[in-house]
Amino acid sequence: MTEIWALAALWLGLALIATLVSIWLRIATALSEIVVGTIAQLFIGAALGSSLLAGDSTWIKFLSGAGAILLTFLAGAELDPVVFRKQWKEACAIGLVSFAAPFLGCAAAARWLLGWQPEASRLAGIAMSTTSVAVVYAVMLEFGLNATAYGKVVLAACFITDLATVVALGFIFAPFTVKTLVFLGAGVIAFLVLPWLTPRFFRRYGNRPSELEAKFLMLCLFGLGALATWADSEAVLPAYLIGMVLAGTVGKDHSLVRRLRTLTFGFLTPFHFHPRGITGVPACTGGCARGLSGDAAGKDSDESGGCVSGNPRV
């Protein structure tokens, strides 16, 4: 356990440094956590070994995933149903265009300018067209944009972009199966039942020191998240939809939202944002270095990390 506690202290120490940097430089904490993670991996990884901050431990992966799910849920709960009904066309248009333009442009560039294989080109287009509702929400919350109509539309558009990415991945690389139908059916039932059940359940058993509301919400989020991953989808997808359907209940309970934010931003997000910077360092320095060395030697091997010119690997 000593190693776990020491590693947790190190990660939270980096989170504290990132928070101070964001205050001094007046930038979003989420962005500073990613940058601090990158710098920490460069220096601490070089001194003590890259595996120290690799984030491969199961408990770190769980905290990272839980942070992403709760951030996405809070983003959906911030969505004002009245605003969305008025501006759903704008949100859908922005989301679809923000997916289609990078997808088509990057896929075409990879295929016709770089000479990549068709499958790799399509994957590159999808990778460049996706976004992160969790990051966008964290930035907007810090600058107060989440409370504006503009911010709510942008958050909804981000979800449309993510949804289009998952659908494109399913059609191109992983055809939908019976598991997908089971997941969709369970999701529809949950989205219909939760708006009716949640307020009644909270009125009957809520407002207690045991924080029953948070336990109930995390049960729903993690349960549908498990079902989503079982169906080869993403656990964050049902989280945003649950937030949307509960916006009229959870979103208006400012005390509950603040408690969830305390848990999410105070404890979980460092384990979600830091790995974005940490894992990028070995991927870029290791994979592409091997790719360039393989290309210089005229070799096309599996160790090139997909960086060998003319023959990228998916």
N, C-alpha and C positions, 0 to 999 in steps of 0.2 A: 504493500500500500504506500510505502514511502515514495516510490517513483511516481505513482499516480498523483499524490498530493503535491509533490514538487513540480510536476508537469502542469497541473492545474494552476498552481501559483504563478508559474512562468507565463502561461497564457493570459491569465487575468492581469498580471503585471504589464504585459504588452498592451492589453486593452486599456489600462489606466493611462499608459503613455500616449496611446493613440487618442484618447479622449482629451488629454491636455494639449496635444498638438492641434486637434481640431478647434479647441477654444482659442489657442494663441493665433492660429492662422485663419480662423473663421471659415472653416470648411466643414463639410459633413463628416460626422464621426465614422459612418460606414466606409467612406472612401479612405479616411486616414487609417482605419484598422486594416484595410487591404494593403495599403502602402507600407505600414509598419510591419505587417506580416512578411512582405517581400524583403524588406531590409533586414529583419531579424533572421530570416532564413539564409541570407547571404553571409551575414557575419557570424551568428551563433552556429549555423550549420557548418560553416568553414572551420570554426574553432572546435566544436564539440561533436560534429557529425551531422549529416543531413537528416538522419533518421530521428533525431531528437524532436524536431518540430514537424515531422512528416504528417501527423494527424491520422495515422493508420489505425490507431487503437479503436476498438469497438465503441467505447464510451464517448470518445470524441466525435465519432461519426454520428452517434445517436444525438448528442447535444447539438451538433451542427444541423442535423435534419429537423430536430424539434424546433430550433430557432427559425429555420426557413418556413416551417409549417405555421408557427404562431405569428410570424411577421406577415405572411400571406393572408392568414385569417383576419388579423387586425386591419389589413388594407381593405379587405372586403367589407368588414364591419363599419369602416369609415364611409362607405359609399351611401350617400343619401338616396333612398329609393325615388323620391320626388325628382331630384336632379337627374338621376339615371333615366327615368321615364321620359323626361323632356329632351335629353341629349344622347340617347342611346345610338342614334344614327351617326352622330359625330364620333362617339367612342368607337363604334364598329369600323367606321371608315378609316380613322387614324390607325387603329390596330391592324387592320388588314393591309393597308398600304405599307406600314412600318415592317410588316412581315414580307410581303410580296416583293417590294423593291430590292432590299438586300439579298433575298433569296435568289431571285432571278438574275440580278446583276453579278453577285459573287459566283453563282454556279456557272454562268456564262463565261466569266473571266477565267475561272479555274479550268474550264473545259477547253476554251478556244484560244486563250492567251498563254496559259501555263501548260496546256497539253495533258491535263489530268484525265484519269479514266472517268466515265460517266457517273458511276456510283460514288466515287470520291468527290466529284464536283458537286453532286447534289447534297452530299453530307456537309461539304464546306459551306454551301449556300444556307443550309439550315442552321449551322453553327453561327454564322454571321448575322442571321435574321432574328435570333431569339433575344429576349431581354429578361430582366429579373424584377418581378413585382416586389420582392423583399427589399432589394437595394433601393428601388425608386421610392417605395413607401418610407423607408428609413430616412432618406434624404429629404423628402417632402415634409415629413413630420418634424424634422429638426428646424426647418425654415418656415414652418407654419402653413405651407401650401396645401396640406391635406384637408384643411378646413374650408378651402375655397372651391367654388364650382369648377374652376379650371383644373385644380389638382385632382378632384374626384373623376373628372373625365379622363385625365391622363392615366390614372390608376386603372380605370376600367379598360382603357385602350391597351395598357400593358398586359392585362389578363387576356384580352383577345389575341394579342401577339403570341403569348405563351401557348394558348390553346391551339392556334394555327400551327405552331411548331410541333406540338405533340401529334396533331392529326397528320401533318406531313410526314413525320417520322414513322407513324403507323402505316400509312399508305405506301411509302417508299421502301422501308426496311423491315417492318414487322407487321404483316397483315393482321387485321383484327380477327379475333377468335371468339370462342364461346365465353372465355374469361372476360373479354371486353363487354359482352352483352350482360353478363352477371354483374359486373361493376357498374355499368350504366343503369341497370334496373335497380340495384341497391341504392345508387346515388339519387335517382329520381324519387324513390320512396323516402329517403332521408330528407331530401330538400322539401318534400311536401309535408312531412310529419313534424320536423323540427320547429318551424315557425309557430305551429299550434302547441306543441308539447313544452317547449323551452320556457315561455313566460309563465305558464301554469306551474311547472315544476319549480321554477325559481321562487315564485310567490309562496308556494307551500313549504319549501325546505331551505330557501336561501337566506342570506343575511346572517350567517353564523360564522364564528371564528374558524370553523373547519374548512372554509372556502369551497363549499360544495359546487358553486358555479364553475370555478376553474377546473375542478375535477371532471365535471360533466362535459364541459366543452372539449377538454383534452381527450376524454374517452371517445367522443364523436370524431375528432380530428385524427387521432392516431388509428382508430378503427377503420375509417374510410381510407386513410393513407395506406394502411396495410393491404386493404382490398385493391387499391389502385396499383401498388407495386406488384401484387400477385397477378394482376391483369396486364403487367408490362407497361404500365403508365407511370405518371409522376404523383408522388404523395401530396405535392402542393396544390394540385389541380382542385380536388374537392375542398381544400381548405379555403380557397378564395370564394367558392360558391356557397359554402356554409356561412362564411362571413357576410356575403351578400343577402342571403335569405334571413339572417338574424340581425341585419342592420337596424331594423326597427325595434329590436329587443336589447341585444347586447350593445349595439352602437349608441343607444341613448342612455345606457347605464354608465355614466362617466366614472364612477368609482370603480366599477368592475374593469373597465377599459384601462384605467390607470394602474390597477394591480397587475393586470396581464402585461402591460408595458414594462412595469418594474421587473417582473420575472424575465421577460424577453430581452429587453435592452440591457438590464443589469447583469444577467448571467448567461443567457444563451447566445446572443449575437456575436460575442467575441469568438466563440467556437464555430460560428458560421462564416464570418467575414475574414478572419485571419487566414484560414486555409486557402482562401481564394488567392491571396498573395503568396503564401508559402508553397503551395503545390505548383504554382506557375514557374518558380525558379528552376527546379530540377527538370521540369518538362522542356523548358526553353534551352537551358544551358547544356543539359545532358542529351536530350533527344536530337536537337538540331545540330549539336556538335558532332554527334555520331553520324547524322545524316550528311553533313558537309564532308566529313572525312571519308565516308563511304563513296560519296559522289566524286571526290577528288581521286580516289583509287579506282574509279570506274566500276564500282560494285553496286549491285542492286540487291540488298539483303534485308532480312526482316529486322535487323538491328538498327536500321536507318531512322527509325522513329517517324517514318512518313515524310522525311524531308528530302529524300533523293529526288532530284529533278526528273520529271517525266513519268514517274511511277509511284505516286503517293499511295499509301495504304489506308484503308478505312479503319 
